[in-house]
Amino acid sequence: MGKMKITCEEATTICTKSQYGEATLIDKIKVKLHFAMCKVCRRFSKQNSELSSVCALAKKYQEKHKCCLSEQDKALWKEKIKQLEKED
């Protein structure tokens, strides 16, 4: 059982790897055991999954609707950047 025990840092790393299909079966078992004892890491995993889902939806929406800044918005941003550079 000692080899199966992992830290919170290891658990969050495995959780993230798992979302991208990069975690091994042993890693997944370790993280499940850790989640059984650690409420904080369980919450991190849930929130990380939700954030990934929202990002994926935003990406699909952007690709479908070809969303981008208008030329007017781009010019406005460029002007703001120039102003910030002058302040430095």
Buried (B, 14 or more C-beta within 10 A) or exposed (E): EEEEEBEEEBBBBBBBBBBEEEBEEEBBEBBEBBBEEBEEBBEBBEEBEEEEEEEEEEEEEEEEEEEEEEEEEEEEEEEEEEEEEEEE
